[in-house]
Amino acid sequence: MNYRELTRKLRALGCEFERQAKGDHEVWVRRVPRGRTTVPNWGNRDLKPGTISGILRDLQISRDDFEKD
């Protein structure tokens, strides 16, 4: 899964882009329940499964909810 696919799903789950971080990373937030994480913007390169799992954990999103769409 690349950056564009990930962020499309995050937006559908109520997450928002907050700000640009260092380099090619971005800070994303989820208001309810509260969560904040850093998402690498690597363009078309696939993100590692562990990176995606960490993002979901930080934003308190279950794998089932993430995979519904």
Buried (B, 14 or more C-beta within 10 A) or exposed (E): EEBEEBBEBBEEBBBEEEEEBEEEBBBBBBEEEEBEBBBBBEEEEEBEEEBBEEBBEBBEBEEEEBEEE
